[in-house]
């Protein structure tokens, strides 16, 4: 099964392709590391602490 990475903080998808769970978890970890290095997440509502960023996996119905 493949998943989409959804950014609940901004209501958008954080990655453009459906990927397997293990790959999605790796991508989320890399995204969070990047935001920690810059010190914040730049939300559409302004800068927020990385701890408030919510990324979730949604099952994809798209064949990829």
Beta strands, then each sheet from edge to edge (+ up, - down):
strand 1: 2-7
strand 2: 12-13
strand 3: 19-20
strand 4: 41-43
strand 5: 46-48
strand 6: 55-59
sheet 1: 2+ 1- 3+
sheet 2: 2+ 1- 6+
sheet 3: 4+ 5-
end
